[in-house]
């Protein structure tokens, strides 16, 4: 009888370490594409299943499950979010199809709360019995989630929370902690009297606001004053980010470091390169993409703090399906240990 394949089997077949196999199995975004492909091919070739997945499949084979419709509402974001979250959604959709779960995805075109509410209603009219969403922190959206809860339609937030709503739980990073980590790292890279530029995305999103607050609060604890920290909100727009960084560099007291709590890291780095300062000003960002890997390797980006956005796309759907089909209640928070610090020396 053939033995069931193990992680070691996959590692040997793909020519990588067990740790790399584990990162691929957990869909970490900082494994090189060719390495990921080798590991996935080895998994497919051997039919490997994790112990948890094997147990889940064996259990589900014995249980008749009622059909369920789930909705997903995404913001109008690009970058790593747009790449990794849809992969997670698709993985969960493929997995849950076997359980007679149908998934419909809607994407906002704007950051206008009314559009978010209209798309929530569209999902409800389609027949969604549970909804996973990432939306800006607005009282009207919170109220609509409360109304859905009254109707028996649970909502799970992911990536950016709505903590004052009646959402069932939140799946995502501990953003206050990730901001504090960025401040801790940056404080060790520049003098205590240095000026710091903190670039935020859209502070109406809880994740953006919480991350920035964590950064500023911890940087002050490390001896930096409020007057040393300049905050700019650029809505993840390339041109606006580029112009604000350029203006800061041309000031009488240019920043020694830039904290990018903002997805337009390219706008920041391009402005630094245009000013000939990309090797002088320290830059710390969040999340990973092919472009950010290149920035890390050429030294224009010093560090990036990643999160598991694949899981943020997949886990809410699994939790909603388990609740509606098996009556398994999720924990109030599903933040998990999703924080990794990446530099030029630990990119795979």
Secondary structure, DSSP 4 states (H G I P E B T S, - for coil): -PPPP-HHHHHHHHTS-HHHHHHHHTT-TTS-HHHHHHHHHHHHHHT---HHHHHHHHHHHH-----EEEEEEE-S--HHHHHHHHHHHHHHHHHHHTTTEEEEEEE-SSS-HHHHHHHHHHHHHHT-SEEEE-----HHHHHHHHHHHHTT-EEEEESS--TTS--SEEES--HHHHHHHHHHHHHTTS-TT--EEEEES-TTSHHHHHHHHHHHHHHHHTT--GGGEEEEE-TT-HHHHHHHHHHHHTSTT--SEEEEESS-HHHHHHHHHHTT-TTTSEEEEES--HHHHHHHHHTS--EEEE--HHHHHHHHHHHHHHHHHH--PPPSEE--S--EEE-TTS--
